[in-house]
Amino acid sequence: MSGIVEVSSNVANDASAAEWPGIVSRFQLVILATHRSKQLLRGAEPRIVADRFKRRNTSIALEELKRGLIFFKPLAMIPVAEELVNESPAHDGILESTIT
């Protein structure tokens, strides 16, 4: 026994753009799904037909993103020189997005 266990996920490494429209990385997917899940938790209506008692907000958010029902726009990255002048905390290159 080698002790190595393969773990699979729902998002394939070679997921096509058609499968996840507008999503460029798993990290962006997690951030957007988290924001949408919080919106659903606060009372937003799901954009898919889903029984909220049988499906969790996270799975509803992921399904909405996969179907392209969530519209978002990436926010501009703050240049490093501007961060130093404004003494704002660094974002370490994290892409932030807004969900509408």
C-alpha positions in Angstrom: 0.0 0.0 0.0 1.5 3.3 -1.1 -0.4 5.6 1.3 -1.3 8.0 -1.5 -5.0 8.7 -1.8 -6.5 10.4 -4.9 -9.1 13.0 -4.1 -11.4 14.2 -6.8 -13.5 17.4 -6.8 -16.6 18.6 -8.7 -14.5 21.1 -10.7 -12.2 19.3 -13.1 -8.7 20.6 -13.8 -9.5 21.1 -17.5 -13.0 22.6 -17.0 -14.0 24.4 -20.1 -15.1 28.0 -20.2 -18.5 26.8 -21.4 -18.9 24.8 -18.2 -18.1 27.7 -15.9 -18.8 30.9 -17.8 -16.6 33.8 -16.8 -14.7 31.8 -14.1 -11.0 31.9 -14.7 -9.8 30.0 -11.6 -11.0 27.8 -8.7 -10.1 30.6 -6.3 -12.4 33.0 -8.1 -15.1 30.4 -8.1 -14.8 30.0 -4.3 -14.9 33.7 -3.7 -18.0 34.3 -6.0 -19.8 31.2 -4.5 -19.1 32.5 -1.0 -20.5 36.0 -1.8 -23.6 34.5 -3.5 -24.1 32.0 -0.6 -24.1 34.9 1.9 -26.6 36.8 -0.2 -28.9 33.7 -0.2 -28.4 33.4 3.6 -29.5 37.0 4.0 -32.7 36.3 2.1 -32.0 36.8 -1.6 -34.2 34.7 -3.9 -32.5 31.8 -5.7 -32.2 32.2 -9.5 -32.9 28.5 -10.0 -35.8 26.3 -8.9 -34.5 24.8 -5.6 -36.0 23.7 -2.4 -34.1 25.7 0.2 -34.8 23.1 2.9 -33.3 20.3 0.8 -30.3 22.1 -0.8 -27.8 24.2 1.0 -27.0 27.8 0.0 -23.6 26.8 -1.2 -24.8 24.2 -3.7 -27.5 26.6 -4.9 -24.8 29.3 -5.5 -22.5 26.9 -7.3 -25.3 25.8 -9.6 -26.3 29.4 -10.4 -22.6 30.2 -11.3 -22.3 27.1 -13.4 -25.5 28.0 -15.4 -24.2 31.6 -15.8 -27.1 33.1 -13.9 -24.8 35.2 -11.6 -23.4 38.4 -13.3 -20.2 39.7 -11.9 -17.4 42.1 -12.9 -13.8 41.9 -11.7 -12.6 44.9 -9.8 -9.4 46.6 -11.0 -6.2 45.5 -9.3 -4.5 48.2 -7.3 -1.0 49.0 -8.6 1.8 48.4 -6.1 3.0 52.0 -6.3 -0.4 53.3 -5.5 -0.6 51.0 -2.4 2.6 52.4 -1.1 1.4 56.0 -1.4 -2.0 55.3 0.1 -0.5 53.0 2.8 -3.4 50.6 2.2 -3.1 46.9 3.0 -1.8 44.7 0.2 -4.2 42.4 -1.6 -1.5 40.0 -2.6 -2.9 39.9 -6.1 -6.3 38.5 -5.1 -8.9 39.2 -7.7 -11.9 40.7 -6.0 -15.3 40.6 -7.7 -18.7 42.2 -7.2 -21.9 40.2 -7.8 -24.9 41.9 -9.1 
